[in-house]
Amino acid sequence: MRLLRDAGHEFIVYSYGLPSENIFSLLEKTPRLVSAFEIVLARRGMASAAAGLKQLRERSGADVYLSKLRMQEDAKFDGATFSHFINHGFLAAEREQLRELLATDGLRGAVDGFVFRVARRESPWEALETLAGLGKALDVGVLAHVRLAGEGPADAHMDDHANACRVAETVFANLFWPDLVTCFDTFMDVDRGYFPRSGFIDRRYDPRPAARVYANLHSALGDRRLEPVARLVARAGDELFALVLPEEKQSSVTLDQILARLSSDWPEVRVIDLVTGTLSKAALVPSDAGGFRVQSETPLPRWPYLLHFAQGA
């Protein structure tokens, strides 16, 4: 862990319940090794754990996020039926419950924020936008778990294209709201047993398309400060970026609601294939609907890609 930490990796450690004194002693011998803790507790035990959470935060020097062990009574929020599997994390719909917790004596100063689940069925863009607003309203940090697994243990999610699009949407949204700490629920494929799903790497440690999308999108945008313009559209100074999540190869893509504000000042568009990292050029031409469309002589990528509009592109 120390070698990886020195190379720039960060570690978030989760625990069901508060760590033991042995763990505290180990943490004090290895300072600054862990960036954050997720402490999973049942709702009824959170108020009484405030002192222990504060002690963990002070002695470890790490951020502490509180996660909710979901019980049968939480079905009114997530619609789940009884499950034999452990399930944790708050939902954005539990705003009032979070307000009540923060009003508990000593809890606000004991944790840095809360852990939230972003289910497979949810749009990462919409979920992260909601959580960013919730964190600001409650003045707390947000650690979002974006799930690649489904909600049922028999639901398999092995579609590389769908996962690549989900990762692209999540990364793009997180660059808008960088105060959010966002994690994906799996790194390596889980190709058997319960909740089968593909991840960022396969069992040979070869990167899947999701990993390449993650790296190439950060490479293209990571050093820019983005401002949201519309859904999946960002502005960075005089540049405009649009993330496209296609289902099939295209020779043109119409983005009238996005491109209506553009003009012939940007006649050319860079197309960045987020799986291969290759760049190509396309043209910005008027569409029949009165806006603009991006057109290329060769098919546009089937995988997620980024459109980069800039004067002199």
C-alpha positions as CSV (number, residue, x, y, z in Angstrom):
1,M,0.0,0.0,0.0
2,R,2.8,2.4,0.8
3,L,4.4,1.9,-2.6
4,L,1.1,2.5,-4.4
5,R,0.4,5.5,-2.2
6,D,3.7,7.0,-3.1
7,A,2.9,6.4,-6.8
8,G,-0.3,8.5,-6.4
9,H,-2.9,5.8,-5.5
10,E,-5.4,6.5,-2.8
11,F,-7.1,4.0,-0.5
12,I,-10.7,4.1,0.8
13,V,-11.3,1.5,3.5
14,Y,-14.7,0.3,4.5
15,S,-15.8,-1.3,7.7
16,Y,-19.0,-2.7,9.1
17,G,-19.0,-1.1,12.5
18,L,-16.3,1.0,14.1
19,P,-12.7,-0.3,13.9
20,S,-11.2,-2.1,16.9
21,E,-8.4,-0.6,19.0
22,N,-5.9,-2.8,17.2
23,I,-6.9,-1.1,13.9
24,F,-6.4,2.3,15.6
25,S,-2.9,1.3,16.7
26,L,-2.0,0.1,13.2
27,L,-3.3,3.4,11.7
28,E,-1.1,5.4,14.0
29,K,1.9,3.4,12.9
30,T,1.1,4.0,9.2
31,P,0.1,7.6,9.0
32,R,-1.4,9.1,5.8
33,L,-1.8,5.6,4.2
34,V,-5.6,5.7,4.1
35,S,-7.4,8.6,2.5
36,A,-10.9,7.9,3.8
37,F,-13.1,5.4,5.7
38,E,-16.6,4.2,4.9
39,I,-18.2,3.1,8.1
40,V,-21.4,1.1,7.6
41,L,-23.9,1.2,10.4
42,A,-27.6,0.5,10.8
43,R,-29.6,3.7,11.1
44,R,-30.5,3.1,14.7
45,G,-26.9,2.8,15.7
46,M,-25.6,6.0,14.1
47,A,-26.3,8.5,16.8
48,S,-24.6,6.5,19.5
49,A,-21.6,6.0,17.3
50,A,-20.8,9.8,17.0
51,A,-18.1,9.7,19.6
52,G,-16.4,6.7,18.0
53,L,-16.6,8.2,14.5
54,K,-15.0,11.4,15.8
55,Q,-12.2,9.5,17.4
56,L,-11.6,7.6,14.1
57,R,-11.4,10.9,12.2
58,E,-9.0,12.5,14.7
59,R,-6.7,9.6,15.2
60,S,-6.5,8.5,11.6
61,G,-6.3,11.9,9.9
62,A,-8.5,10.5,7.2
63,D,-11.9,11.5,6.0
64,V,-14.8,9.5,7.5
65,Y,-18.0,8.8,5.5
66,L,-21.0,7.2,7.1
67,S,-23.0,4.6,5.1
68,K,-26.3,3.2,6.0
69,L,-26.9,-0.6,6.3
70,R,-30.1,-1.0,4.4
71,M,-32.9,-2.9,6.1
72,Q,-36.3,-4.1,5.1
73,E,-37.9,-0.9,6.3
74,D,-35.9,1.0,3.7
75,A,-37.9,-0.5,0.8
76,K,-40.1,2.5,0.7
77,F,-37.1,4.5,-0.6
78,D,-35.5,2.0,-3.0
79,G,-38.4,-0.3,-3.8
80,A,-36.4,-3.4,-2.9
81,T,-37.8,-6.6,-1.7
82,F,-36.2,-8.7,1.0
83,S,-32.6,-9.6,0.1
84,H,-30.2,-12.1,1.7
85,F,-27.3,-9.9,0.5
86,I,-25.8,-7.0,2.4
87,N,-26.7,-3.7,0.9
88,H,-25.5,-0.3,2.1
89,G,-25.5,3.4,1.2
90,F,-27.9,6.2,1.5
91,L,-30.2,7.4,-1.3
92,A,-30.8,11.0,-2.4
93,A,-34.5,10.5,-1.5
94,E,-33.6,10.1,2.1
95,R,-32.9,13.8,2.5
96,E,-35.0,14.3,5.6
97,Q,-33.4,11.3,7.3
98,L,-30.0,12.9,6.7
99,R,-31.2,16.2,8.1
100,E,-32.3,14.4,11.3
101,L,-28.9,12.6,11.5
102,L,-27.0,15.9,11.1
103,A,-29.1,17.4,13.9
104,T,-27.9,14.6,16.3
105,D,-25.6,16.0,18.9
106,G,-22.0,15.6,17.8
107,L,-22.5,13.8,14.5
108,R,-21.9,16.7,12.1
109,G,-18.4,17.2,13.5
110,A,-17.7,13.5,13.5
111,V,-18.1,12.7,9.8
112,D,-17.0,14.4,6.6
113,G,-20.0,13.2,4.7
114,F,-22.2,10.3,3.6
115,V,-22.0,7.3,1.2
116,F,-24.7,7.2,-1.5
117,R,-25.7,4.4,-3.9
118,V,-26.2,5.1,-7.6
119,A,-28.0,2.0,-8.9
120,R,-27.4,0.5,-12.3
121,R,-30.8,1.6,-13.4
122,E,-30.0,5.3,-12.7
123,S,-28.4,7.8,-15.0
124,P,-25.0,8.7,-13.5
125,W,-25.3,12.3,-14.8
126,E,-28.7,12.9,-13.2
127,A,-27.7,11.1,-10.0
128,L,-24.5,13.0,-9.5
129,E,-26.1,16.3,-10.3
130,T,-28.7,15.6,-7.6
131,L,-26.1,14.5,-5.1
132,A,-24.0,17.6,-5.7
133,G,-27.0,19.7,-5.0
134,L,-27.9,17.7,-1.9
135,G,-24.3,17.9,-0.5
136,K,-24.3,21.6,-1.0
137,A,-27.7,22.0,0.7
138,L,-26.7,19.9,3.7
139,D,-23.1,21.2,3.7
140,V,-21.6,17.7,3.8
141,G,-19.4,15.7,1.6
142,V,-20.7,13.0,-0.8
143,L,-19.1,9.7,-1.7
144,A,-21.0,8.2,-4.5
145,H,-20.9,4.5,-5.4
146,V,-21.7,4.1,-9.1
147,R,-22.7,0.5,-9.5
148,L,-21.8,-1.6,-12.5
149,A,-23.7,-4.6,-10.9
150,G,-27.4,-4.9,-11.1
151,E,-29.9,-5.0,-8.2
152,G,-30.6,-8.7,-8.4
153,P,-28.0,-11.4,-7.7
154,A,-28.9,-13.2,-10.9
155,D,-28.7,-10.1,-13.1
156,A,-25.7,-10.3,-15.4
157,H,-24.2,-7.1,-16.8
158,M,-21.4,-8.2,-19.1
159,D,-22.0,-5.7,-22.0
160,D,-18.7,-3.8,-22.6
161,H,-20.5,-1.2,-24.6
162,A,-23.0,-0.4,-21.9
163,N,-20.3,-0.3,-19.3
164,A,-18.1,2.0,-21.4
165,C,-21.0,4.4,-21.8
166,R,-21.8,4.3,-18.1
167,V,-18.2,5.0,-17.2
168,A,-17.9,7.9,-19.7
169,E,-21.1,9.5,-18.4
170,T,-19.9,9.2,-14.8
171,V,-16.5,10.7,-15.4
172,F,-17.9,13.5,-17.5
173,A,-20.4,14.4,-14.8
174,N,-17.8,14.1,-12.0
175,L,-15.6,16.6,-13.8
176,F,-18.4,19.1,-13.5
177,W,-18.9,18.5,-9.8
178,P,-15.3,17.7,-8.6
179,D,-16.3,18.0,-4.9
180,L,-18.0,14.7,-5.2
181,V,-15.9,11.6,-4.5
182,T,-17.0,9.0,-7.0
183,C,-16.2,5.3,-7.0
184,F,-17.2,2.5,-9.3
185,D,-18.4,-0.6,-7.5
186,T,-16.0,-3.1,-9.2
187,F,-12.6,-3.0,-10.8
188,M,-12.1,-6.6,-12.0
189,D,-14.6,-8.8,-13.7
190,V,-16.9,-10.9,-11.5
191,D,-17.9,-13.5,-14.1
192,R,-19.4,-16.1,-11.9
193,G,-21.4,-16.4,-8.7
194,Y,-23.8,-13.7,-7.6
195,F,-24.1,-10.2,-9.3
196,P,-21.9,-11.1,-12.3
197,R,-20.6,-8.1,-14.2
198,S,-17.6,-7.0,-16.2
199,G,-15.4,-4.3,-14.8
200,F,-12.4,-2.3,-15.9
201,I,-10.1,-5.3,-16.3
202,D,-10.7,-8.9,-17.2
203,R,-9.3,-11.9,-15.2
204,R,-6.0,-11.7,-17.2
205,Y,-5.6,-8.0,-16.0
206,D,-6.2,-6.8,-19.6
207,P,-8.1,-3.5,-19.8
208,R,-11.6,-3.6,-21.0
209,P,-13.1,-0.7,-23.0
210,A,-14.4,0.9,-19.8
211,A,-10.8,1.3,-18.6
212,R,-9.7,2.9,-21.9
213,V,-12.6,5.3,-21.8
214,Y,-11.8,6.3,-18.3
215,A,-8.2,7.0,-19.2
216,N,-8.8,8.8,-22.5
217,L,-11.6,11.0,-21.1
218,H,-9.4,12.1,-18.3
219,S,-6.5,12.7,-20.7
220,A,-8.7,14.9,-22.9
221,L,-10.4,16.9,-20.2
222,G,-8.7,16.4,-16.9
223,D,-6.7,19.6,-16.9
224,R,-9.6,21.9,-17.9
225,R,-12.1,23.6,-15.6
226,L,-15.5,22.6,-17.1
227,E,-18.7,24.5,-16.9
228,P,-22.0,22.8,-17.7
229,V,-23.9,24.0,-20.7
230,A,-26.5,21.2,-21.2
231,R,-26.7,17.5,-20.5
232,L,-23.4,15.9,-21.5
233,V,-22.1,19.3,-22.8
234,A,-19.3,21.4,-21.2
235,R,-17.6,24.6,-21.9
236,A,-14.0,25.3,-21.0
237,G,-13.1,28.9,-22.0
238,D,-13.5,29.2,-25.7
239,E,-13.8,25.5,-26.2
240,L,-17.0,23.4,-26.2
241,F,-17.1,19.6,-25.5
242,A,-20.0,17.2,-26.1
243,L,-20.0,13.6,-25.0
244,V,-21.8,11.2,-27.4
245,L,-22.9,7.7,-26.3
246,P,-24.0,6.0,-29.5
247,E,-25.6,2.7,-30.0
248,E,-24.1,2.1,-33.5
249,K,-21.7,3.6,-35.9
250,Q,-22.9,6.8,-37.6
251,S,-21.8,9.0,-40.5
252,S,-23.4,12.0,-38.8
253,V,-24.9,13.0,-35.5
254,T,-27.5,15.7,-35.0
255,L,-27.3,17.6,-31.7
256,D,-29.6,20.5,-32.5
257,Q,-30.3,21.5,-28.9
258,I,-26.6,21.5,-28.2
259,L,-25.3,23.0,-31.4
260,A,-27.9,25.7,-32.0
261,R,-25.7,28.2,-30.2
262,L,-22.8,27.4,-32.5
263,S,-22.0,29.2,-35.7
264,S,-19.7,28.8,-38.7
265,D,-16.9,30.3,-36.5
266,W,-16.2,26.6,-35.6
267,P,-16.4,24.9,-39.0
268,E,-14.4,21.9,-38.0
269,V,-14.8,19.5,-35.1
270,R,-12.3,17.1,-33.5
271,V,-13.7,13.7,-32.8
272,I,-11.9,11.8,-30.0
273,D,-12.6,8.1,-29.9
274,L,-12.6,7.3,-26.2
275,V,-11.7,3.6,-26.6
276,T,-8.8,3.9,-29.0
277,G,-7.8,7.5,-28.2
278,T,-7.5,8.3,-31.9
279,L,-8.5,11.8,-33.2
280,S,-10.2,12.6,-36.5
281,K,-12.0,15.6,-38.0
282,A,-15.6,16.2,-38.9
283,A,-17.5,19.1,-40.3
284,L,-20.2,21.3,-38.7
285,V,-23.0,21.8,-41.2
286,P,-26.5,23.2,-41.0
287,S,-29.2,20.6,-40.3
288,D,-32.7,20.5,-41.8
289,A,-34.1,21.4,-38.4
290,G,-32.4,24.7,-38.5
291,G,-29.6,23.9,-36.1
292,F,-26.3,22.1,-36.9
293,R,-25.1,18.6,-37.2
294,V,-21.7,17.0,-37.1
295,Q,-20.9,15.1,-40.3
296,S,-17.9,12.9,-41.2
297,E,-17.0,11.2,-44.4
298,T,-16.2,8.1,-42.4
299,P,-18.5,6.5,-39.8
300,L,-18.3,8.1,-36.4
301,P,-17.3,5.7,-33.5
302,R,-19.8,3.2,-32.2
303,W,-18.1,3.5,-28.8
304,P,-18.3,6.7,-26.6
305,Y,-16.6,9.6,-28.2
306,L,-16.0,13.3,-27.5
307,L,-16.7,16.2,-29.8
308,H,-14.3,19.1,-29.4
309,F,-15.4,22.4,-30.8
310,A,-12.8,25.2,-30.9
311,Q,-11.9,28.0,-33.2
312,G,-9.2,26.9,-35.5
313,A,-9.8,23.2,-34.6
